[in-house]
Amino acid sequence: MSVLNASASPLRLVTALRRSGWGPLAAMWRGVTACLWVLAEHADPRHGGGTMTLAELASRAGYSPRHARRCIGGLVRVGLLAWQPGGVTAGGHRVPSTYTLPKQALYALLAPTRAMWDQALAWRREQAARRVTHLGLRNTLRRKSRSRTEKRLVRAGGHDDPPSLPKGVEGPPAGGADPPARARSIAEAYAAIARAKQRRQGAP
């Protein structure tokens, strides 16, 4: 894929804004980003111009014509849209509105939008790390994992308390073996432990 620059199509530029969380556009009223997306979808990829009626824009964005008109005004004020309203000719023919999405302005908005997105992600990671540290979830998860492992060892070997393996006795195999093979290996390990204990007890 080519490097994104000001010569890219409006749809690519708006897609990059959407993936970065819309930046300052997210703070505007609801529907602004939806209208911008619809306009970018139908804009010419070379010069960013297009034609569309207000009713079509409202229907495709999922808002009322009155709210779509308000969103158009907001985009015009921030410099992301040039809108020329259409009308009805003397013969009764409806003329759609013409618009242009300035690609230079869209591209200029991309850098601060990505910076805001990176800051938001860093803040979320910091908050999540603080919650994990405060609640002690790491230690809790480790204890639960060990507990489940120990229970499996107890069920497989038939011991009340899983003893530690003495030196020279191999432990249970890695997680790649199938469950029956793991159970047999664990049972053999505990049998070896029992034999070692008996030898120690019988030694003078």
C-alpha atoms as a printed R data frame, in Angstrom:
    type eleno elety resid chain resno       x       y       z
1   ATOM     1    CA   MET     A     1   0.000   0.000   0.000
2   ATOM     2    CA   SER     A     2   1.269   3.469  -0.886
3   ATOM     3    CA   VAL     A     3   2.219   5.955   1.795
4   ATOM     4    CA   LEU     A     4  -0.686   8.079   2.940
5   ATOM     5    CA   ASN     A     5  -0.296  11.724   1.960
6   ATOM     6    CA   ALA     A     6  -2.392  14.702   0.942
7   ATOM     7    CA   SER     A     7  -2.861  13.310  -2.562
8   ATOM     8    CA   ALA     A     8  -4.727  10.249  -1.266
9   ATOM     9    CA   SER     A     9  -8.438   9.912  -1.847
10  ATOM    10    CA   PRO     A    10 -10.827  11.489   0.666
11  ATOM    11    CA   LEU     A    11 -12.072   8.029   1.591
12  ATOM    12    CA   ARG     A    12  -8.567   6.870   2.556
13  ATOM    13    CA   LEU     A    13  -7.972  10.017   4.575
14  ATOM    14    CA   VAL     A    14 -11.300   9.761   6.384
15  ATOM    15    CA   THR     A    15 -10.698   6.050   7.007
16  ATOM    16    CA   ALA     A    16  -7.385   6.933   8.668
17  ATOM    17    CA   LEU     A    17  -9.172   9.490  10.824
18  ATOM    18    CA   ARG     A    18 -11.778   6.942  11.839
19  ATOM    19    CA   ARG     A    19  -9.154   4.344  12.763
20  ATOM    20    CA   SER     A    20  -7.468   6.947  14.959
21  ATOM    21    CA   GLY     A    21 -10.645   7.767  16.852
22  ATOM    22    CA   TRP     A    22 -11.677  10.873  14.859
23  ATOM    23    CA   GLY     A    23  -9.606  13.217  17.038
24  ATOM    24    CA   PRO     A    24 -11.294  16.590  17.680
25  ATOM    25    CA   LEU     A    25 -14.247  15.583  15.491
26  ATOM    26    CA   ALA     A    26 -15.305  13.124  18.199
27  ATOM    27    CA   ALA     A    27 -15.987  16.077  20.505
28  ATOM    28    CA   MET     A    28 -18.514  17.582  18.079
29  ATOM    29    CA   TRP     A    29 -22.170  16.676  18.131
30  ATOM    30    CA   ARG     A    30 -23.421  13.294  17.058
31  ATOM    31    CA   GLY     A    31 -23.646  12.657  13.341
32  ATOM    32    CA   VAL     A    32 -20.753  14.820  12.131
33  ATOM    33    CA   THR     A    33 -18.455  11.865  11.561
34  ATOM    34    CA   ALA     A    34 -21.247   9.833   9.944
35  ATOM    35    CA   CYS     A    35 -21.968  12.608   7.450
36  ATOM    36    CA   LEU     A    36 -18.260  13.064   6.738
37  ATOM    37    CA   TRP     A    37 -17.928   9.333   6.047
38  ATOM    38    CA   VAL     A    38 -20.881   9.333   3.622
39  ATOM    39    CA   LEU     A    39 -19.511  12.349   1.759
40  ATOM    40    CA   ALA     A    40 -16.058  10.766   1.522
41  ATOM    41    CA   GLU     A    41 -17.530   7.541   0.134
42  ATOM    42    CA   HIS     A    42 -19.163   9.395  -2.767
43  ATOM    43    CA   ALA     A    43 -16.456  11.992  -3.387
44  ATOM    44    CA   ASP     A    44 -14.194  11.906  -6.411
45  ATOM    45    CA   PRO     A    45 -10.874  10.323  -5.334
46  ATOM    46    CA   ARG     A    46  -8.832  12.878  -7.303
47  ATOM    47    CA   HIS     A    47 -10.259  16.282  -6.394
48  ATOM    48    CA   GLY     A    48 -12.615  15.337  -3.527
49  ATOM    49    CA   GLY     A    49 -15.740  16.804  -5.111
50  ATOM    50    CA   GLY     A    50 -19.191  15.319  -5.515
51  ATOM    51    CA   THR     A    51 -22.914  15.935  -5.709
52  ATOM    52    CA   MET     A    52 -25.589  14.884  -3.259
53  ATOM    53    CA   THR     A    53 -28.908  16.168  -2.021
54  ATOM    54    CA   LEU     A    54 -29.500  16.911   1.631
55  ATOM    55    CA   ALA     A    55 -32.151  14.175   1.761
56  ATOM    56    CA   GLU     A    56 -29.712  11.613   0.372
57  ATOM    57    CA   LEU     A    57 -27.047  12.578   2.876
58  ATOM    58    CA   ALA     A    58 -29.499  12.387   5.776
59  ATOM    59    CA   SER     A    59 -30.823   8.996   4.663
60  ATOM    60    CA   ARG     A    60 -27.379   7.444   4.176
61  ATOM    61    CA   ALA     A    61 -26.028   8.851   7.431
62  ATOM    62    CA   GLY     A    62 -29.100   7.752   9.390
63  ATOM    63    CA   TYR     A    63 -30.229  11.173  10.612
64  ATOM    64    CA   SER     A    64 -32.973  13.648   9.873
65  ATOM    65    CA   PRO     A    65 -32.432  16.302   7.165
66  ATOM    66    CA   ARG     A    66 -32.460  18.983   9.841
67  ATOM    67    CA   HIS     A    67 -29.697  17.285  11.807
68  ATOM    68    CA   ALA     A    68 -27.725  16.564   8.626
69  ATOM    69    CA   ARG     A    69 -27.870  20.277   7.772
70  ATOM    70    CA   ARG     A    70 -26.472  21.052  11.211
71  ATOM    71    CA   CYS     A    71 -23.626  18.571  10.672
72  ATOM    72    CA   ILE     A    72 -22.860  20.158   7.299
73  ATOM    73    CA   GLY     A    73 -22.601  23.538   8.983
74  ATOM    74    CA   GLY     A    74 -20.188  22.153  11.568
75  ATOM    75    CA   LEU     A    75 -17.927  20.618   8.936
76  ATOM    76    CA   VAL     A    76 -17.961  23.849   6.938
77  ATOM    77    CA   ARG     A    77 -16.993  25.893  10.006
78  ATOM    78    CA   VAL     A    78 -13.958  23.728  10.792
79  ATOM    79    CA   GLY     A    79 -12.811  23.856   7.164
80  ATOM    80    CA   LEU     A    80 -13.359  20.203   6.248
81  ATOM    81    CA   LEU     A    81 -16.173  20.774   3.763
82  ATOM    82    CA   ALA     A    82 -17.198  23.235   1.080
83  ATOM    83    CA   TRP     A    83 -20.944  22.928   0.453
84  ATOM    84    CA   GLN     A    84 -22.968  24.619  -2.275
85  ATOM    85    CA   PRO     A    85 -26.700  24.012  -1.736
86  ATOM    86    CA   GLY     A    86 -28.774  22.871  -4.682
87  ATOM    87    CA   GLY     A    87 -32.367  23.683  -5.363
88  ATOM    88    CA   VAL     A    88 -35.149  23.459  -7.895
89  ATOM    89    CA   THR     A    89 -34.948  24.961 -11.369
90  ATOM    90    CA   ALA     A    90 -37.707  26.968 -13.025
91  ATOM    91    CA   GLY     A    91 -38.792  23.823 -14.864
92  ATOM    92    CA   GLY     A    92 -39.237  21.940 -11.599
93  ATOM    93    CA   HIS     A    93 -36.065  19.880 -11.854
94  ATOM    94    CA   ARG     A    94 -34.245  19.242  -8.593
95  ATOM    95    CA   VAL     A    95 -30.552  20.142  -8.661
96  ATOM    96    CA   PRO     A    96 -28.373  18.301  -6.093
97  ATOM    97    CA   SER     A    97 -25.949  20.123  -3.878
98  ATOM    98    CA   THR     A    98 -22.279  20.159  -4.792
99  ATOM    99    CA   TYR     A    99 -19.536  19.726  -2.233
100 ATOM   100    CA   THR     A   100 -15.781  19.406  -1.947
101 ATOM   101    CA   LEU     A   101 -13.725  17.733   0.744
102 ATOM   102    CA   PRO     A   102 -10.381  19.596   0.919
103 ATOM   103    CA   LYS     A   103  -7.811  16.825   1.080
104 ATOM   104    CA   GLN     A   104  -5.111  19.113   2.447
105 ATOM   105    CA   ALA     A   105  -7.289  19.929   5.455
106 ATOM   106    CA   LEU     A   106  -8.126  16.256   6.032
107 ATOM   107    CA   TYR     A   107  -4.468  15.295   5.889
108 ATOM   108    CA   ALA     A   108  -3.488  18.148   8.228
109 ATOM   109    CA   LEU     A   109  -6.007  16.859  10.766
110 ATOM   110    CA   LEU     A   110  -4.527  13.366  10.688
111 ATOM   111    CA   ALA     A   111  -1.335  14.093  12.665
112 ATOM   112    CA   PRO     A   112  -3.016  15.645  15.755
113 ATOM   113    CA   THR     A   113  -5.697  12.947  15.593
114 ATOM   114    CA   ARG     A   114  -3.091  10.199  15.781
115 ATOM   115    CA   ALA     A   115  -1.320  12.012  18.625
116 ATOM   116    CA   MET     A   116  -4.571  12.179  20.579
117 ATOM   117    CA   TRP     A   117  -5.182   8.484  19.902
118 ATOM   118    CA   ASP     A   118  -1.709   7.513  21.131
119 ATOM   119    CA   GLN     A   119  -2.173   9.549  24.301
120 ATOM   120    CA   ALA     A   120  -5.557   7.928  24.922
121 ATOM   121    CA   LEU     A   121  -4.096   4.449  24.473
122 ATOM   122    CA   ALA     A   122  -1.197   5.221  26.813
123 ATOM   123    CA   TRP     A   123  -3.613   6.515  29.445
124 ATOM   124    CA   ARG     A   124  -5.806   3.402  29.142
125 ATOM   125    CA   ARG     A   125  -2.817   1.103  29.502
126 ATOM   126    CA   GLU     A   126  -1.645   3.024  32.565
127 ATOM   127    CA   GLN     A   127  -5.076   2.839  34.169
128 ATOM   128    CA   ALA     A   128  -5.364  -0.878  33.434
129 ATOM   129    CA   ALA     A   129  -1.917  -1.517  34.935
130 ATOM   130    CA   ARG     A   130  -2.882   0.412  38.052
131 ATOM   131    CA   ARG     A   131  -6.088  -1.588  38.462
132 ATOM   132    CA   VAL     A   132  -4.213  -4.848  38.014
133 ATOM   133    CA   THR     A   133  -1.606  -3.820  40.583
134 ATOM   134    CA   HIS     A   134  -4.212  -2.543  43.023
135 ATOM   135    CA   LEU     A   135  -6.386  -5.634  42.862
136 ATOM   136    CA   GLY     A   136  -3.478  -8.048  42.802
137 ATOM   137    CA   LEU     A   137  -4.878  -9.852  39.802
138 ATOM   138    CA   ARG     A   138  -1.488 -11.128  38.680
139 ATOM   139    CA   ASN     A   139  -0.828 -12.964  41.911
140 ATOM   140    CA   THR     A   140  -4.425 -14.183  42.012
141 ATOM   141    CA   LEU     A   141  -4.185 -15.624  38.516
142 ATOM   142    CA   ARG     A   142  -0.893 -17.304  39.349
143 ATOM   143    CA   ARG     A   143  -2.343 -18.868  42.493
144 ATOM   144    CA   LYS     A   144  -5.397 -20.120  40.615
145 ATOM   145    CA   SER     A   145  -3.228 -21.569  37.875
146 ATOM   146    CA   ARG     A   146  -1.011 -23.349  40.377
147 ATOM   147    CA   SER     A   147  -4.015 -24.621  42.260
148 ATOM   148    CA   ARG     A   148  -5.566 -26.147  39.158
149 ATOM   149    CA   THR     A   149  -2.239 -27.762  38.228
150 ATOM   150    CA   GLU     A   150  -1.793 -29.185  41.691
151 ATOM   151    CA   LYS     A   151  -5.319 -30.594  41.663
152 ATOM   152    CA   ARG     A   152  -4.646 -32.329  38.364
153 ATOM   153    CA   LEU     A   153  -1.437 -33.808  39.782
154 ATOM   154    CA   VAL     A   154  -3.268 -35.027  42.875
155 ATOM   155    CA   ARG     A   155  -6.037 -36.659  40.831
156 ATOM   156    CA   ALA     A   156  -3.547 -38.323  38.503
157 ATOM   157    CA   GLY     A   157  -1.189 -39.584  41.214
158 ATOM   158    CA   GLY     A   158  -3.689 -40.331  43.959
159 ATOM   159    CA   HIS     A   159  -1.831 -38.339  46.656
160 ATOM   160    CA   ASP     A   160  -3.336 -35.936  49.117
161 ATOM   161    CA   ASP     A   161  -0.433 -33.520  48.854
162 ATOM   162    CA   PRO     A   162   1.682 -33.314  45.714
163 ATOM   163    CA   PRO     A   163   5.240 -33.935  46.970
164 ATOM   164    CA   SER     A   164   8.207 -32.263  45.421
165 ATOM   165    CA   LEU     A   165  10.236 -34.291  42.981
166 ATOM   166    CA   PRO     A   166  13.595 -35.454  44.344
167 ATOM   167    CA   LYS     A   167  16.806 -34.997  42.464
168 ATOM   168    CA   GLY     A   168  17.179 -37.403  39.570
169 ATOM   169    CA   VAL     A   169  13.422 -37.908  39.077
170 ATOM   170    CA   GLU     A   170  11.910 -36.373  35.993
171 ATOM   171    CA   GLY     A   171   8.737 -34.395  36.395
172 ATOM   172    CA   PRO     A   172   5.597 -34.490  34.282
173 ATOM   173    CA   PRO     A   173   6.072 -33.894  30.562
174 ATOM   174    CA   ALA     A   174   5.480 -30.599  28.797
175 ATOM   175    CA   GLY     A   175   2.020 -29.538  27.687
176 ATOM   176    CA   GLY     A   176   2.461 -31.050  24.253
177 ATOM   177    CA   ALA     A   177   1.646 -34.627  25.375
178 ATOM   178    CA   ASP     A   178  -1.905 -35.957  25.382
179 ATOM   179    CA   PRO     A   179  -3.779 -36.204  28.755
180 ATOM   180    CA   PRO     A   180  -3.479 -40.042  29.147
181 ATOM   181    CA   ALA     A   181   0.269 -39.871  28.515
182 ATOM   182    CA   ARG     A   182   0.619 -37.036  31.033
183 ATOM   183    CA   ALA     A   183  -1.330 -39.034  33.627
184 ATOM   184    CA   ARG     A   184   0.879 -42.107  33.128
185 ATOM   185    CA   SER     A   185   4.053 -40.032  33.367
186 ATOM   186    CA   ILE     A   186   2.836 -38.311  36.532
187 ATOM   187    CA   ALA     A   187   1.890 -41.645  38.091
188 ATOM   188    CA   GLU     A   188   5.313 -43.048  37.225
189 ATOM   189    CA   ALA     A   189   6.979 -39.989  38.766
190 ATOM   190    CA   TYR     A   190   5.074 -40.417  42.014
191 ATOM   191    CA   ALA     A   191   5.869 -44.153  42.026
192 ATOM   192    CA   ALA     A   192   9.549 -43.288  41.690
193 ATOM   193    CA   ILE     A   193   9.214 -40.856  44.586
194 ATOM   194    CA   ALA     A   194   7.621 -43.564  46.743
195 ATOM   195    CA   ARG     A   195  10.407 -46.023  45.914
196 ATOM   196    CA   ALA     A   196  13.037 -43.420  46.748
197 ATOM   197    CA   LYS     A   197  11.385 -42.751  50.101
198 ATOM   198    CA   GLN     A   198  11.262 -46.467  50.871
199 ATOM   199    CA   ARG     A   199  14.954 -46.817  50.044
200 ATOM   200    CA   ARG     A   200  15.814 -43.883  52.309
201 ATOM   201    CA   GLN     A   201  13.753 -45.292  55.139
202 ATOM   202    CA   GLY     A   202  15.278 -48.779  54.762
203 ATOM   203    CA   ALA     A   203  18.832 -47.487  54.598
204 ATOM   204    CA   PRO     A   204  20.884 -47.936  57.823
